[in-house]
Amino acid sequence: MTTPFDIDQGTIRILRSDSSARDLDRRYAVLVDGKIVASLKRGDTVAIPVRAGRHTVQLSIDWQESAAMEVDVARGEVVSLHARPRGSFQLWQAFVRSDHRVALERAI
């Protein structure tokens, strides 16, 4: 991780939607470059300082992960992403599709 004094850094900001009742009291782990750096509860936003460059961002809940997303972060830039439950979850999907439970997308 970077410190507040690093001049060659940017920020990855992730907002978790509060519009879905699914995973209501559950936290999503936020992974940047394979390391857990934060957790998101419903309606939360986290800002993660990173060195400028390419990073892999992923969300995890239980044993399931979102698809990995590559983001390029420039010095001073804030890259905004949106986390949400994915699809209409049915129990059988938890055992068949590892990427079905949570989605990570670029914020518009």
MDTraj code that builds the backbone (N, CA, C; nanometers):
import mdtraj as md
import numpy as np

residues = "MET THR THR PRO PHE ASP ILE ASP GLN GLY THR ILE ARG ILE LEU ARG SER ASP SER SER ALA ARG ASP LEU ASP ARG ARG TYR ALA VAL LEU VAL ASP GLY LYS ILE VAL ALA SER LEU LYS ARG GLY ASP THR VAL ALA ILE PRO VAL ARG ALA GLY ARG HIS THR VAL GLN LEU SER ILE ASP TRP GLN GLU SER ALA ALA MET GLU VAL ASP VAL ALA ARG GLY GLU VAL VAL SER LEU HIS ALA ARG PRO ARG GLY SER PHE GLN LEU TRP GLN ALA PHE VAL ARG SER ASP HIS ARG VAL ALA LEU GLU ARG ALA ILE".split()
xyz = np.array([
    [0.0840, -0.1190, 0.0000],
    [0.0000, 0.0000, 0.0000],
    [0.0878, 0.1245, 0.0000],
    [0.0278, 0.2328, -0.0328],
    [0.1015, 0.3587, -0.0384],
    [0.0720, 0.4410, 0.0867],
    [0.1489, 0.5437, 0.1047],
    [0.1263, 0.6338, 0.2175],
    [0.0717, 0.7656, 0.1639],
    [0.0169, 0.8502, 0.2490],
    [-0.0369, 0.9785, 0.2020],
    [0.0694, 1.0692, 0.1417],
    [0.1969, 1.0360, 0.1630],
    [0.3037, 1.1218, 0.1138],
    [0.3566, 1.0800, -0.0223],
    [0.3075, 0.9679, -0.0745],
    [0.3502, 0.9236, -0.2070],
    [0.2887, 1.0142, -0.3126],
    [0.3732, 1.0681, -0.4006],
    [0.3205, 1.1567, -0.5041],
    [0.2815, 1.0804, -0.6295],
    [0.3263, 0.9563, -0.6413],
    [0.2976, 0.8761, -0.7592],
    [0.1843, 0.7787, -0.7289],
    [0.0714, 0.8328, -0.6820],
    [-0.0401, 0.7447, -0.6476],
    [-0.1716, 0.7964, -0.7033],
    [-0.2667, 0.7059, -0.7089],
    [-0.4035, 0.7369, -0.7453],
    [-0.4938, 0.6648, -0.6469],
    [-0.6218, 0.6602, -0.6789],
    [-0.7182, 0.6002, -0.5876],
    [-0.8159, 0.5123, -0.6648],
    [-0.8461, 0.3979, -0.6071],
    [-0.9550, 0.3133, -0.6566],
    [-1.0690, 0.3308, -0.5575],
    [-1.1818, 0.3804, -0.6062],
    [-1.2981, 0.4033, -0.5200],
    [-1.4075, 0.3039, -0.5600],
    [-1.4620, 0.2349, -0.4596],
    [-1.5656, 0.1350, -0.4869],
    [-1.6888, 0.1664, -0.4030],
    [-1.8020, 0.1768, -0.4698],
    [-1.9313, 0.1993, -0.4052],
    [-2.0104, 0.0695, -0.4129],
    [-2.0636, 0.0264, -0.2998],
    [-2.1522, -0.0899, -0.2998],
    [-2.2961, -0.0411, -0.2923],
    [-2.3749, -0.0858, -0.3847],
    [-2.5152, -0.0462, -0.3932],
    [-2.5907, -0.0836, -0.2663],
    [-2.6883, -0.0004, -0.2307],
    [-2.7749, -0.0338, -0.1180],
    [-2.9165, -0.0640, -0.1658],
    [-2.9316, -0.0857, -0.2959],
    [-3.0656, -0.1045, -0.3518],
    [-3.1139, -0.2490, -0.3473],
    [-3.0257, -0.3432, -0.3207],
    [-3.0656, -0.4836, -0.3193],
    [-3.0702, -0.5375, -0.1768],
    [-3.1683, -0.6197, -0.1501],
    [-3.1791, -0.6816, -0.0176],
    [-3.0890, -0.8049, -0.0060],
    [-3.0438, -0.8565, -0.1188],
    [-2.9570, -0.9737, -0.1140],
    [-2.8227, -0.9365, -0.0520],
    [-2.7696, -1.0236, 0.0270],
    [-2.6441, -1.0005, 0.0998],
    [-2.6564, -0.8811, 0.1941],
    [-2.7750, -0.8568, 0.2435],
    [-2.8071, -0.7396, 0.3246],
    [-2.7077, -0.7168, 0.4384],
    [-2.6808, -0.8175, 0.5169],
    [-2.5915, -0.8031, 0.6326],
    [-2.4554, -0.8661, 0.6089],
    [-2.4181, -0.8847, 0.4839],
    [-2.2914, -0.9503, 0.4495],
    [-2.1930, -0.8480, 0.3954],
    [-2.0677, -0.8701, 0.4196],
    [-1.9623, -0.7825, 0.3678],
    [-1.8924, -0.8489, 0.2493],
    [-1.8558, -0.7678, 0.1515],
    [-1.7735, -0.8143, 0.0405],
    [-1.6283, -0.7789, 0.0718],
    [-1.5389, -0.8728, 0.0572],
    [-1.3963, -0.8437, 0.0703],
    [-1.3499, -0.7806, -0.0608],
    [-1.2661, -0.6773, -0.0510],
    [-1.2102, -0.6105, -0.1682],
    [-1.0651, -0.6537, -0.1813],
    [-1.0307, -0.7103, -0.2960],
    [-0.8944, -0.7538, -0.3221],
    [-0.8327, -0.6649, -0.4293],
    [-0.7144, -0.6144, -0.4031],
    [-0.6378, -0.5403, -0.5025],
    [-0.5050, -0.6137, -0.5170],
    [-0.4770, -0.6543, -0.6386],
    [-0.3558, -0.7301, -0.6689],
    [-0.3438, -0.8533, -0.5796],
    [-0.4588, -0.9188, -0.5558],
    [-0.4606, -1.0444, -0.4824],
    [-0.4590, -1.0340, -0.3311],
    [-0.4578, -0.9125, -0.2777],
    [-0.4545, -0.8939, -0.1323],
    [-0.5830, -0.8263, -0.0850],
    [-0.6383, -0.8754, 0.0268],
    [-0.7567, -0.8120, 0.0837],
    [-0.7149, -0.6777, 0.1438],
    [-0.7793, -0.5706, 0.0964],
    [-0.7430, -0.4352, 0.1419],
    [-0.8580, -0.3619, 0.2093],
    [-0.9800, -0.4152, 0.1972],
    [-1.0962, -0.3483, 0.2569],
    [-1.2139, -0.4444, 0.2555],
    [-1.3206, -0.4036, 0.3239],
    [-1.4470, -0.4768, 0.3138],
    [-1.5586, -0.3752, 0.2942],
    [-1.6615, -0.4206, 0.2256],
    [-1.7737, -0.3330, 0.1910],
    [-1.9039, -0.3908, 0.2437],
    [-1.9745, -0.3139, 0.3241],
    [-2.1097, -0.3545, 0.3590],
    [-2.2059, -0.2775, 0.2682],
    [-2.3312, -0.3131, 0.2734],
    [-2.4331, -0.2519, 0.1888],
    [-2.4334, -0.0995, 0.2076],
    [-2.4225, -0.0243, 0.0961],
    [-2.4257, 0.1215, 0.0987],
    [-2.2921, 0.1876, 0.1247],
    [-2.1863, 0.1101, 0.1505],
    [-2.0531, 0.1658, 0.1796],
    [-1.9806, 0.2111, 0.0534],
    [-1.8858, 0.3024, 0.0741],
    [-1.7892, 0.3407, -0.0280],
    [-1.6513, 0.3341, 0.0358],
    [-1.5548, 0.2757, -0.0341],
    [-1.4171, 0.2745, 0.0141],
    [-1.3277, 0.3404, -0.0891],
    [-1.2260, 0.4085, -0.0423],
    [-1.1250, 0.4704, -0.1284],
    [-0.9919, 0.4057, -0.0935],
    [-0.9305, 0.3426, -0.1913],
    [-0.8080, 0.2674, -0.1695],
    [-0.6938, 0.3361, -0.2442],
    [-0.5971, 0.3911, -0.1719],
    [-0.4828, 0.4524, -0.2398],
    [-0.3915, 0.3442, -0.2981],
    [-0.3500, 0.3640, -0.4231],
    [-0.2623, 0.2685, -0.4913],
    [-0.1546, 0.3445, -0.5684],
    [-0.0465, 0.2772, -0.5957],
    [0.0550, 0.3364, -0.6830],
    [-0.0020, 0.3478, -0.8240],
    [0.0383, 0.4506, -0.8945],
    [-0.0047, 0.4665, -1.0329],
    [0.0377, 0.3425, -1.1115],
    [-0.0483, 0.2983, -1.2029],
    [-0.0192, 0.1806, -1.2837],
    [-0.1402, 0.0901, -1.2943],
    [-0.1170, -0.0302, -1.3432],
    [-0.2242, -0.1282, -1.3635],
    [-0.2423, -0.2126, -1.2383],
    [-0.3690, -0.2336, -1.2016],
    [-0.4029, -0.3128, -1.0833],
    [-0.5180, -0.4070, -1.1160],
    [-0.5214, -0.5196, -1.0468],
    [-0.6306, -0.6152, -1.0585],
    [-0.7198, -0.5991, -0.9363],
    [-0.8497, -0.5788, -0.9601],
    [-0.9460, -0.5592, -0.8515],
    [-1.0494, -0.6706, -0.8593],
    [-1.0862, -0.7223, -0.7426],
    [-1.1824, -0.8308, -0.7351],
    [-1.2593, -0.8218, -0.6042],
    [-1.3796, -0.8751, -0.6032],
    [-1.4604, -0.8830, -0.4811],
    [-1.4774, -1.0290, -0.4444],
    [-1.4945, -1.0541, -0.3151],
    [-1.5112, -1.1913, -0.2686],
    [-1.6155, -1.1947, -0.1580],
    [-1.6966, -1.2983, -0.1605],
    [-1.7890, -1.3261, -0.0511],
    [-1.7928, -1.4780, -0.0377],
    [-1.7712, -1.5245, 0.0833],
    [-1.7600, -1.6677, 0.1087],
    [-1.6506, -1.7238, 0.0171],
    [-1.6794, -1.8267, -0.0582],
    [-1.5806, -1.8876, -0.1470],
    [-1.5928, -1.8372, -0.2903],
    [-1.6802, -1.7421, -0.3144],
    [-1.7027, -1.6950, -0.4495],
    [-1.6391, -1.5582, -0.4717],
    [-1.5929, -1.5371, -0.5957],
    [-1.5304, -1.4104, -0.6312],
    [-1.5955, -1.3539, -0.7566],
    [-1.5863, -1.2231, -0.7698],
    [-1.6278, -1.1598, -0.8950],
    [-1.5211, -1.1898, -0.9993],
    [-1.5527, -1.1606, -1.1226],
    [-1.4498, -1.1664, -1.2258],
    [-1.3437, -1.0622, -1.1924],
    [-1.2193, -1.0911, -1.2213],
    [-1.1113, -0.9953, -1.1968],
    [-1.1226, -0.8813, -1.2981],
    [-1.1012, -0.7596, -1.2508],
    [-1.1065, -0.6418, -1.3371],
    [-0.9705, -0.5728, -1.3348],
    [-0.9162, -0.5488, -1.4518],
    [-0.7907, -0.4748, -1.4640],
    [-0.8237, -0.3266, -1.4751],
    [-0.7600, -0.2452, -1.3925],
    [-0.7799, -0.1003, -1.4010],
    [-0.6445, -0.0312, -1.4087],
    [-0.6370, 0.0701, -1.4921],
    [-0.5178, 0.1540, -1.5010],
    [-0.5465, 0.2816, -1.4234],
    [-0.4600, 0.3115, -1.3286],
    [-0.4767, 0.4282, -1.2431],
    [-0.3597, 0.5231, -1.2680],
    [-0.3902, 0.6444, -1.3102],
    [-0.2869, 0.7457, -1.3332],
    [-0.2612, 0.8232, -1.2038],
    [-0.1492, 0.8896, -1.1979],
    [-0.1169, 0.9721, -1.0809],
    [-0.2273, 1.0748, -1.0596],
    [-0.2821, 1.0811, -0.9392],
    [-0.3871, 1.1759, -0.9048],
    [-0.5271, 1.1372, -0.9497],
    [-0.5399, 1.0289, -1.0233],
    [-0.6699, 0.9869, -1.0765],
    [-0.7491, 0.9066, -0.9732],
    [-0.8812, 0.9202, -0.9795],
    [-0.9712, 0.8362, -0.9003],
    [-1.0486, 0.7490, -0.9986],
    [-1.0312, 0.6179, -0.9891],
    [-1.1044, 0.5232, -1.0722],
    [-1.2224, 0.4743, -0.9889],
    [-1.3438, 0.4970, -1.0377],
    [-1.4646, 0.4615, -0.9626],
    [-1.5253, 0.3325, -1.0152],
    [-1.5543, 0.2415, -0.9219],
    [-1.6150, 0.1131, -0.9540],
    [-1.7418, 0.0963, -0.8713],
    [-1.8283, 0.0071, -0.9172],
    [-1.9563, -0.0172, -0.8514],
    [-1.9675, -0.1670, -0.8206],
    [-2.0003, -0.2009, -0.6955],
    [-2.0190, -0.3392, -0.6530],
    [-2.1667, -0.3638, -0.6273],
    [-2.2135, -0.4820, -0.6686],
    [-2.3536, -0.5155, -0.6453],
    [-2.3704, -0.6671, -0.6516],
    [-2.4805, -0.7175, -0.5922],
    [-2.5117, -0.8582, -0.6123],
    [-2.5396, -0.8807, -0.7601],
    [-2.5065, -0.9970, -0.8085],
    [-2.5221, -1.0240, -0.9513],
    [-2.6362, -1.1218, -0.9760],
    [-2.7264, -1.0839, -1.0642],
    [-2.8345, -1.1721, -1.1066],
    [-2.9328, -1.2031, -0.9958],
    [-3.0219, -1.2939, -1.0250],
    [-3.1175, -1.3406, -0.9243],
    [-3.0624, -1.4707, -0.8684],
    [-3.0009, -1.4615, -0.7549],
    [-2.9302, -1.5742, -0.6961],
    [-3.0254, -1.6864, -0.6578],
    [-2.9878, -1.8069, -0.6994],
    [-3.0574, -1.9270, -0.6567],
    [-2.9528, -2.0191, -0.5970],
    [-2.9906, -2.0963, -0.4966],
    [-2.8943, -2.1763, -0.4215],
    [-2.8081, -2.2655, -0.5097],
    [-2.8640, -2.3295, -0.6110],
    [-2.7858, -2.4196, -0.6943],
    [-2.6719, -2.3467, -0.7643],
    [-2.6881, -2.2168, -0.7911],
    [-2.5837, -2.1418, -0.8608],
    [-2.4589, -2.1254, -0.7753],
    [-2.4731, -2.1301, -0.6446],
    [-2.3578, -2.1169, -0.5551],
    [-2.2594, -2.2304, -0.5753],
    [-2.3065, -2.3433, -0.6226],
    [-2.2205, -2.4606, -0.6395],
    [-2.1749, -2.4806, -0.7829],
    [-2.2341, -2.4075, -0.8758],
    [-2.2039, -2.4259, -1.0175],
    [-2.1252, -2.3093, -1.0757],
    [-2.1622, -2.1864, -1.0407],
    [-2.1007, -2.0679, -1.0998],
    [-2.0269, -1.9889, -0.9936],
    [-1.8961, -1.9825, -1.0057],
    [-1.8171, -1.9135, -0.9033],
    [-1.8222, -1.7618, -0.9171],
    [-1.8612, -1.7095, -1.0329],
    [-1.8615, -1.5642, -1.0520],
    [-2.0026, -1.5065, -1.0502],
    [-2.0996, -1.5833, -1.0096],
    [-2.2378, -1.5389, -1.0252],
    [-2.2877, -1.4491, -0.9120],
    [-2.2297, -1.4578, -0.7969],
    [-2.2904, -1.3944, -0.6803],
    [-2.2684, -1.2439, -0.6693],
    [-2.1554, -1.1945, -0.7160],
    [-2.1238, -1.0534, -0.6992],
    [-2.0625, -0.9985, -0.8282],
    [-2.0970, -0.8729, -0.8598],
    [-2.0477, -0.8101, -0.9821],
    [-1.9669, -0.6845, -0.9455],
    [-1.8659, -0.6588, -1.0241],
    [-1.7832, -0.5394, -1.0116],
    [-1.7772, -0.4747, -1.1481],
    [-1.8184, -0.3478, -1.1562],
    [-1.8271, -0.2775, -1.2835],
    [-1.7711, -0.1375, -1.2719],
    [-1.7328, -0.0802, -1.3836],
    [-1.6940, 0.0615, -1.3843],
    [-1.8156, 0.1467, -1.3575],
    [-1.8008, 0.2455, -1.2725],
    [-1.9104, 0.3387, -1.2441],
    [-1.9262, 0.4326, -1.3632],
    [-2.0472, 0.4711, -1.3899],
    [-2.0743, 0.5622, -1.5013],
    [-2.0922, 0.7021, -1.4492],
])
top = md.Topology()
chain = top.add_chain()
for i, resn in enumerate(residues, 1):
    res = top.add_residue(resn, chain, resSeq=i)
    for name in ("N", "CA", "C"):
        top.add_atom(name, md.element.get_by_symbol(name[0]), res)
traj = md.Trajectory(xyz[None], top)
